[in-house]
Amino acid sequence: MTKSTPTALSQQGNNVADPLTDLLRDGARMLIAQAVEAELQAFMAQYSSRLEDGRRTVVRNGYLPGRTIQTGIGDVEVKVPKVRDRSGQGLKFNSSLLPPYLKRARSVDELLPWLYLRGISTGDYQEALAALLGEQAKGLSANTISRLKAKWLAEHTKWRQRDLNGKRYVYWWVDGIYSNVRMDDKLCLLVIIGVTDQGHKELIAVEDGYRESSDSWYELLAGLRARGLTTGPELAVGDGSLGFWNALGRVYPKTRHQRCWVHKTANVLNKMPKKLQLKAKADLHDIWMAETKEDASQAFDRMLARFEDKYPKAMECLAKDRDELLAFYDFPAEHWVHIRTTNPIESAFATVRLRSKRSRNCGSRDTTLTMVFKLLQSAEKRWKKIKGFRRLAEVVTGIQFKNGIKVSDQPMRMAA
């Protein structure tokens, strides 16, 4: 059986005509042309006035030299129209869809960091991408990739120093994501995703913590506060083993704690025999899916009574975070599906496959961090609002909730 290496796939793509791909390219070219034409018409309508001699102020004037844009279906030829300004004001038409600097579709720029995190080294990019982009992936030489990585590193540096004055996050999801980089050097990415009072999810922080310690988290959180994020979230959701919680208490002491039920379930089951894990998992499900906090407490007590004699370590793991595991009952029921777990972070990293194999091609800490940042930024554009986002205003103002239902219109407290 022939091995399907990137080189082999590239050769197949160059030697065999693909009518479907050609059709897709033609369709893409036509759609791009129509979209740019619509932009041009809107521009000319904006400057539709006439000069004293009756001539139009702005008229069409042919096209700029044609160029190609790299896309996931290969190179697509594009042409951008020009205009002539008779008024002397220096008016120019610039397409927002095809700005002068654009050489690759955004999907291709997303592909580059993903390939890196899958273990493709800088020198191998052209060969790896040839199978996907054709034409030997023009413009994606090792030097080009190196320049892109330097540009993305600068973007991350600027982003992590951005002004946060006026920002307000109601919930945080927090996690530490580990990855092996050069040889035995282990990278820990400290990640925070938040939801605004309008319900939008935003990437708040992604930094190299060196180790998942209280000091690393404190440095990150103190930096957020120093840059203007003076008000902490109402609730933070994370794994119970994080040094994050100690740091959070020092920087934002009024923020409530919620332990992630996915992490807790895994931690408890790992301390029990496999033959009992299915039953124990069902008991845990009965706790966090209970309709009220009182019902959850009863289910909690039943599970402890059932297993604590034979499996004390498992039940100790469960019992020590009891209050933090049930904190979500004091927030709107519409939000429970979002705040019982760190799923927003887990979902975001489902497509971010960090390097886990040790090889001489593994990259530096800065490069791995930068690539993850770029992928999370791309993913952020597709994140949806949380359910029941209109109730976030009530949470922010301190309205009290019991078992997910509002019980008072009087503010109780504000997080700080």
N, C-alpha and C positions, 0 to 999 in steps of 0.2 A: 504494500500500500504506500503511495507517495505521501511524503510528509508535507503538510501545508505550512511551510515557513513563510514569513513575510516576503522573502525574495521570490519564492515560487508563486505566491499569490500575485505579486506585482507583475511577474512575467506573464502569467495567465491573463491578467487584466490588460496588458499591453498588446498581446498577440491575438486575443479573441474579441471580436466586436460584440458589444452588449447593447442591443436595440433599446432595451428598457431604460438603461442608464442614459443613453442618448436622448430618449424621449423626456426623461425627467429633467435633464439639463436644458432642453429646449423650453420645457414648461417653466422652469425656474427663470430662464432668461426673459421669457415673455412677461411673467408676473412682475419681475423686477422693473422691466421697462415701463409697464403700466403704472406701477407705484411711483416711479420717479417722474413720469409724465404728470401724474396727479399733483405731485409736489410742485412741479413747474407751473401748472395752471393756477394753483393757489398763490404762488409767488407773483405771477403776472397780474392776477386779479387785484392783489394788494397794491400794485403800482400801475393801475390802469389809466391814470391821468394822461392828458395829452399836452404837448408843447403848444406854444402860441401859433405855430404854423400848421397845427392840426395833426402832426405826427405823434404816434404813441411814444411815451417816455421809455418804455422797455419793450424790446422785440427779441424774438428768437434769433440765435446766431450760430446755428450748427451744433456740433458736439465737441467735447474734449476728446483727446486721443483715447481710444478704447483700451481697457485693461481687463485683467482676469481677477476674480475673487475665488479663493480656495474655499470649497464647501465640502460637506460630507459626501457629496456625489461627484466630487472632482471639481476641476476648474470650470467656472461659468464666466463667459465673456459679458462685460457690461459696458455701456456707454452713457455718459452723463451729458445732458444738453447744456449749451451756453446761452447767455443772453447778452444783448448790447444795450448799454445805458446811454441814451442820448441827452440826458439832463446834466451830465457831468458830476453826478453825486457819487459815482463809484459803486453803484449797485451791482451786486453779483449774486448769481443763483448758486446756493450750496445745498446739495441733497443731504438730508439727515440720514437717509437710508444708506447712501453710498458716499460718506465723507472722503476727502482726498487721501487720508491716511489708511483707510480700510484695505487690508490685503487678505484677510481671512474672515470667514463667518464666525460668529461667536461660538457656534458648536465646535469648531475646530480648536479655538482657544481653550475650550473646556476639555477637549480631548488631550491636549498636551500635558497638563498636570496629572491627569488620570493615568496616562501611560507611565509617567515618571514614578508615581506611587505603586505601579504594578511592577516596577523594576527595570524599566527601559532606561539605559544611560543616555547621556547627551549625544554621544557619537553615533548611537544606533537609531535615533529618531527618524532620519530620512528613510532608512530601510523599512522600519516598522510602519511608517505612514504611507509608504508608496502603495501598499496593498489597498489602503482606504481612499487615498486621494488621487492616485494615478500620477502620470507625468513625473515620476521620481520625486514627488513632493517638493516642487520648486520653492525656493525661498526658505525651506526649513532645514538649513544646514546646521552643523554643530554650533557655529558662531551665532547664527540667528537665535537658536534655542538659549544659548548662554546670555545673549542680550535680553531676551524675554524674561529669563529668570531674574536677572538683575533689576529689570523694570518692575517685576512683581514684588520683589523684596522691598524696593523703595515704596511701592504702594502700600504694603502691609505696615511698614514703619510709619508712614504718614497716617494711616487709618488708626493705628493703636495710640496715636497722639491727638486724635480728633477732639474737638470741644464737645462736651456732653451737657452743657448748660441747657436747661429747659427740657431735658429728656425725662420721661417718667415711665417706668416699667412696673407692671402689676405683679407678674409672675416671672420667675427665673427657672430655667432648667440647667443643671450644672453637671459636668462629668469630667473625668480625667481619662484621656484616650492615649494608650501606650503604643509605641512603635519602635522597632529596632532600626537604628541607623548604622553608622560605620562600626563594623565588628561587634563588640560587646557594649557599645554605647547605646543606652536606651533613652528614647525621647518620650516625655509625657506632655501631651497637649492639654492645657487647661481651657475648657470650652464653656462659655455661657451663652445661652439663647434666651431672649426675653420676649414678653408680649407687652405692647404698649397699651395705654388706656383706650385706644381705638381698636384693639384686637389684632393688630399686625404683629407677626413674629419678626424679630430682628436678631441678627448676630451681634452680640455685645462684645465678646472677647474670644480670642483664640491665641494663646501664647505658650511659649515653652516654659514649663514649670520645673524642668530638671528632675524633680521628684514631686510626687503628689503630697506635699507637706503643708503644714499650717503657714509656714513662712512664705512659701511660694504663692499660696492663695492670698495671704495678707498683702503681699506686694502688689498683686493684681487688683484686688478690691480697693486698696488705698489709692492706687493710681486712678481708678474710675472715679472715686470721690474727689480727688484733687482736680480732675478735669471737668468737674461740674455735676456729677451724678450724686448729689447730696442726699437724695431721698432713696432709700432702699426699697426693694419689692415688698409687697404684702406677704408673699409666700415664695420660698425657694424650694425646689424639688431636686433631690440628688441621692446618691448612694450613701449609705450610712458609714462607710469606711473613709470617706473623704476628710482630709485635713481642712477642707473648706469650711466646715461648720464652726470650728474654733475661730477661724479668721472672720467669718461672717458676724459672729457675736461681738467681735472687736470693732468692726467697721459699721455694720448696720444691725445694732442689737435688738431692734424691735421687729425685725422680720421673722415671721413664723417659719418653722421647719416642717417639711414633708419628706419622709423617706420614700424612695422609689419601690413600688411593690414588685416590679420585675426583678430588680436586684435582690430584694429581700427574699423573694420566693426561691431564687437560685441558691442563695446563701444557706437557707434553712434546709432545702432538699439535699444539698451536698453533704450535710451532716447526718443523713438518714440512709438506711439500706435501700437499694434500688427497688426491692419488692414492695416497699411501703410508700415510695415517692408519689405514685399515682393517687393514693388515698390522701396523703398529706397535702398534695397540691389541690385536691378538691376542697379540703378543709380551709386552706388559705383563701381559695376563691370565695368561699362562703363569707369570709370576713370582709374583704374589700369590696364585695358586691352587695353587701347588706344594704337595706333601704335606709336604715337609720344608724346613728352612732351607737345607740343602745343595743340594737340587734348585732352590730359588729362586735361590741364588747362581749356579748354573750357567746358569740361564735369563737371569739378569741379565748375565752375561759374554757370552752369545751375542748378546743384543740390542746391547750396546755394540760388540762386534766387527762386527756387521752394519751399524750406522748411524753410528758415530762419525766416520768419515772424511768422509762427505758432509754430515752434519748434526751438527756438533760442539756447537752450542748446545743442541740438544734432548737429546743424550746427557749433556752437562754438567749440565743441569737434573735429569736422572734420577740420575746418579752421585753428586751432592753430598749426597744424603740417603739413601744406601744403607743405612746402619745403622738409621736411624730408620724407614725403610720396612719393614724386616724385623723390627722389635722384637716384633711380635705373636706370633712363633713361640715366644717365651719365656713364654707365658701359655697357659692351658687352651684346647684346641682348640675346645671348645664356645663359647668367647667370641670366636673369630676373626671370625665374621660381624658382631659388634658393634664390634670395636675396630680393624678395618682402615680404617674410614672415619668421617667425621663425620655419617653418615646420620641419627642421632637428631635432630641440629639441623636438617638439611635437611628431614627429614620434618615436624618441628614447624612450620617456616616455609613449608611447602607451602601451608598455609591462611592464613598471615599475609602478605597481599599488600601490601607496603610501598608508600607513595607514590613514584612514579617520574616523574610528569609535573609540570612546573613550571607552576603556575597561581597566581593571586592567592588562591585558597582554601586553599592548602596551609597546614597548621597549624604550631604551634611545636614545638621540639625536645621540650619536656616532655610535650606532649600526645601526640605520636607515640610517644615512649618508653612513656608510660603505657598507651596502647592496645595496644601490642605485649605489654607485661607482662600485661595482663588476658587477652589471647587465649592466651598461653603458659600462664598459670595454669589456664585452662579446659582446654587440651589436656593438661596434666600429669595431670589426673584420669583420662585414658583411656590413659596410657602403661602398657605391660605390663612385667613382669619380664623380665630378659634370660635367654637360654637358659643352662642349666647354672649357675644362680645359687648352687647349693649349694657350688660349687667356689670361690666368692669368699672363703670363710673360709680356704682354703688359700693363696690369693694374699695375703691380709692378713697371715697369719703368716709369710710369706716362704718358703713351700715352693717348691722349684725345679722348673721345667718345661723340657723340651726337646722342640721340635717338637710342642708342645701336650700332651705326656704327662708326668705326674709322675714324676720320676726320683729324688727324695729326700724323706724325711719330716723332714729337718732344716731348720729355718728358715735362710735365707741372709742376709736383710736386712730392714729395715723402712723404708718411705718416711717422710720427715719434711719 
